[in-house]
Amino acid sequence: MSQSPLLELENLRVSFPTPKGRVEVVKGLSFTLGRERLGIVGESGSGKSMTGRAILRLVRRPGQQDADKMTFDGIDLLRLSERRMRDLRGARISMIMQDPKFSLNPVMTIGEQIAEALRTHERLARRDVQARVLQMLEAVRINDPQRVMALYPHEVSGGMGQRIMIAMMLIPRPDLLIADEPTSALDVSVQAQVLDLIDELVRDKGMGLILISHDLNLVARYCDRILVMHAGQVVESCAASELHNATHPYTRGLLAAVPRMEETREELPVLDRSAWSGT
């Protein structure tokens, strides 16, 4: 980890209105991140994805977000104008959203979309842009990148779509990558390839990574540290190598509910939510 944190969050809160009043989906979240790999895990609705969006200030009205502190590489994200925040998104902080089929523009070719992600943040000659796009597609292990550049999103597979999204997010060479369930739509063999690729690129470029997932074992394999979220709060923080020694009842319950290859239990455990009521 670098001496000064890449990202600092203190008391981050995100809320949305309901007929019964505002409901907080992220409740006072605080953590720091260096040039390391941080995993955020928890069930659907725990606030994981909303945390990633809040870092990029993508919580739109009627949602509200606020924090006591939210800095990136010494930059106060809370005070940045929307214009300067747009300059930061993609260029220095990138986010891989869930399911690339809905993130890619269906009426633009793959090459045009990746080139646009680069041109938005750098002024380059057309020849240099094309060279960088080809280089990035090769880096994400796409065969025949010249042909793929001319394809439209509906013409590529799910696995290739994930690789294309990774290429698009990494081509500006950001300092921080937020990957929100980057392999949720893929089969197990392709999942491993995509995650190995993200891990390799993060290590090679010395980036910070926030990997958001509900899969505890996957996050433990690819991250250095883990935050476990429940109902908008962090209930446990530990080194990834120590995840299976976690002490919080919620984390223990999640671990116990993971199916095993050679399952001998007659039924899977059910989370006993009364064990941590009040967290």
C-alpha positions in Angstrom: 0.0 0.0 0.0 1.2 3.5 -0.8 2.0 5.8 2.1 -0.9 8.2 1.3 -4.3 6.6 0.7 -5.6 6.6 -2.9 -9.2 6.9 -1.6 -10.6 8.0 1.8 -14.2 7.7 2.8 -15.6 8.9 6.1 -19.3 8.5 7.1 -20.7 8.0 3.6 -24.5 8.0 3.5 -26.8 7.3 0.6 -30.6 7.6 1.0 -33.8 7.4 -1.2 -37.3 8.6 -0.5 -40.2 6.2 0.2 -43.8 6.8 1.2 -42.7 6.3 4.8 -39.8 8.8 4.6 -36.2 8.6 3.5 -34.4 5.2 3.8 -30.7 4.9 4.0 -29.1 2.2 1.9 -25.5 3.1 2.9 -25.2 4.1 6.5 -22.0 5.8 7.7 -19.5 3.8 5.6 -15.8 4.6 6.2 -12.7 3.0 4.7 -9.4 3.9 3.1 -7.8 2.3 0.0 -4.3 2.3 -1.2 -3.0 0.8 -4.5 -4.3 -2.5 -3.4 -7.3 -4.9 -4.0 -10.3 -4.4 -1.8 -13.3 -6.7 -1.9 -16.8 -5.6 -0.8 -19.2 -8.5 -0.2 -22.7 -9.0 1.0 -26.2 -10.0 -0.1 -28.2 -8.2 -2.8 -29.4 -4.9 -1.3 -26.6 -4.6 1.2 -25.3 -1.4 -0.3 -22.3 -2.7 -2.2 -23.1 -1.3 -5.7 -24.5 1.9 -4.3 -21.1 2.5 -2.6 -19.3 2.2 -5.9 -21.7 4.6 -7.6 -21.4 7.0 -4.7 -17.6 7.2 -5.1 -18.2 8.4 -8.6 -21.0 10.7 -7.5 -23.5 8.8 -9.7 -26.3 8.7 -7.2 -29.0 10.7 -9.0 -32.1 12.5 -7.6 -34.3 11.7 -5.8 -31.4 9.8 -4.2 -29.1 11.8 -1.9 -25.5 11.2 -0.8 -23.3 12.9 1.6 -20.1 12.2 3.6 -17.8 13.9 6.1 -14.9 13.2 3.8 -14.5 11.7 0.3 -11.1 12.3 -1.2 -9.3 10.6 -4.1 -5.6 11.1 -4.4 -5.9 14.3 -2.3 -8.8 15.6 -4.4 -11.9 16.5 -2.4 -14.7 14.8 -4.4 -17.4 16.5 -2.4 -16.4 19.9 -3.6 -15.7 19.1 -7.3 -18.0 20.7 -9.9 -20.0 18.2 -12.0 -17.8 19.2 -15.0 -14.5 18.4 -13.1 -16.1 15.2 -11.8 -16.9 14.1 -15.4 -13.2 14.7 -16.2 -12.2 12.4 -13.4 -14.6 9.6 -14.2 -13.0 7.2 -16.7 -9.7 9.1 -16.8 -8.7 8.3 -13.2 -11.5 6.3 -11.7 -13.3 3.7 -13.9 -16.2 1.4 -13.1 -17.2 -1.8 -14.7 -21.0 -2.0 -14.4 -23.0 -5.2 -14.1 -23.9 -7.0 -17.3 -22.0 -5.3 -20.2 -24.8 -6.0 -22.7 -26.7 -3.1 -21.1 -23.7 -0.9 -20.7 -22.6 -1.0 -24.3 -24.2 1.3 -26.9 -26.1 -0.9 -29.3 -25.8 1.4 -32.3 -22.0 2.0 -32.1 -19.3 -0.4 -33.1 -17.0 -1.8 -30.5 -14.0 0.1 -31.9 -16.0 3.4 -31.9 -17.0 2.9 -28.2 -13.5 2.1 -26.9 -12.0 5.0 -29.0 -14.6 7.4 -27.6 -13.6 6.4 -24.0 -10.0 7.3 -24.9 -10.7 10.5 -26.8 -12.9 11.8 -24.0 -9.8 12.1 -21.8 -6.8 12.4 -24.2 -6.1 14.3 -27.4 -4.5 11.9 -29.8 -4.2 11.5 -33.6 -6.6 9.1 -35.2 -3.8 6.7 -36.0 -2.7 6.7 -32.4 -6.2 6.1 -31.1 -6.7 3.1 -33.3 -3.3 1.7 -32.3 -4.2 2.1 -28.6 -7.6 0.4 -29.1 -6.0 -2.5 -30.9 -3.4 -2.8 -28.2 -6.1 -2.8 -25.5 -8.2 -5.4 -27.2 -5.1 -7.6 -27.4 -4.4 -7.0 -23.7 -7.8 -8.4 -22.9 -7.0 -11.4 -25.0 -9.4 -10.9 -27.9 -8.3 -12.7 -31.0 -8.4 -10.8 -34.3 -9.0 -7.4 -32.7 -9.3 -5.7 -36.1 -12.4 -7.7 -36.9 -13.9 -7.3 -33.4 -13.5 -3.5 -33.7 -16.1 -3.5 -36.5 -18.7 -5.6 -34.7 -21.7 -4.3 -32.8 -22.5 -5.4 -29.2 -25.2 -7.8 -30.2 -22.6 -9.7 -32.3 -20.3 -10.6 -29.4 -20.7 -13.2 -26.7 -21.1 -12.5 -23.0 -17.5 -13.3 -22.3 -16.2 -11.1 -25.1 -18.6 -8.4 -23.9 -17.0 -8.5 -20.5 -13.6 -8.2 -22.0 -14.6 -5.3 -24.1 -16.0 -3.4 -21.1 -12.7 -4.0 -19.3 -10.8 -2.7 -22.3 -13.0 0.4 -22.4 -12.6 1.1 -18.7 -8.8 0.5 -18.7 -7.8 2.3 -21.9 -7.6 5.7 -20.2 -5.2 4.1 -17.7 -7.1 4.9 -14.5 -5.6 4.8 -11.0 -8.7 3.1 -9.5 -10.9 0.5 -11.0 -14.3 -0.4 -9.4 -15.6 -3.7 -10.7 -19.2 -4.3 -9.8 -20.0 -8.1 -10.2 -17.8 -8.1 -13.4 -18.5 -11.8 -14.0 -22.1 -12.2 -12.9 -23.4 -13.2 -16.4 -20.6 -15.6 -17.2 -20.0 -19.3 -16.8 -17.4 -20.5 -14.3 -14.6 -21.1 -16.8 -14.9 -17.7 -18.4 -15.3 -16.1 -14.9 -11.9 -17.2 -14.0 -10.3 -15.9 -17.2 -11.9 -12.5 -16.8 -10.9 -12.2 -13.2 -7.4 -13.4 -13.9 -7.2 -10.7 -16.6 -8.4 -7.9 -14.3 -6.0 -9.1 -11.6 -3.1 -9.1 -14.1 -3.9 -5.6 -15.4 -4.3 -4.2 -11.9 -1.0 -5.6 -10.8 0.9 -4.5 -13.9 -0.4 -0.9 -13.8 -0.2 -0.6 -10.0 -3.8 0.4 -9.7 -6.3 0.3 -6.8 -9.1 -2.2 -7.2 -12.5 -2.4 -5.5 -14.1 -5.7 -6.4 -17.9 -5.8 -5.5 -19.4 -9.3 -5.3 -21.7 -11.6 -3.4 -19.2 -14.5 -3.9 -17.1 -14.7 -0.8 -14.7 -17.3 -2.0 -14.1 -15.4 -5.3 -13.3 -12.2 -3.5 -11.0 -14.0 -1.0 -9.0 -15.3 -3.9 -8.5 -12.1 -5.8 -8.3 -9.4 -3.0 -6.0 -8.3 -0.3 -8.7 -7.0 2.1 -12.4 -7.6 2.5 -15.3 -5.5 3.8 -18.5 -7.4 4.6 -21.6 -5.3 4.3 -25.1 -5.9 5.7 -28.0 -3.4 5.4 -25.8 -0.6 4.4 -23.1 -1.0 7.0 -19.7 -2.7 7.3 -20.1 -5.5 9.8 -16.6 -6.9 9.4 -13.3 -6.0 7.9 -10.4 -8.5 7.6 -7.5 -9.6 5.4 -8.7 -11.9 2.6 -6.5 -14.7 3.9 -8.3 -14.5 7.2 -11.9 -14.5 5.9 -12.5 -18.1 7.1 -11.6 -17.0 10.6 -14.2 -14.2 10.5 -16.1 -13.7 13.8 -19.2 -11.7 13.0 -22.4 -13.9 13.0 -23.4 -12.5 9.6 -20.1 -13.3 7.9 -20.1 -16.8 9.6 -23.6 -17.3 8.2 -22.6 -16.3 4.7 -19.6 -18.7 4.8 -21.8 -21.5 6.1 -24.3 -21.0 3.4 -21.8 -21.5 0.6 -22.3 -24.9 -1.2 -19.4 -27.3 -1.2 -18.2 -29.5 -4.0 -18.5 -32.6 -1.9 -21.6 -31.7 0.1 -22.4 -33.9 3.0 -24.9 -31.7 4.9 -28.5 -32.7 4.4 -29.6 -29.1 4.0 -27.8 -25.7 3.7 -27.8 -23.5 6.8 -30.2 -20.5 6.8 -29.0 -17.1 8.0 -30.2 -16.4 11.6 -30.7 -12.6 11.3 -31.6 -12.3 15.0 -28.0 -13.1 15.9 -26.8 -9.7 14.8 -30.0 -7.6 15.2 -29.1 -4.0 15.9 -26.0 -3.9 13.7 
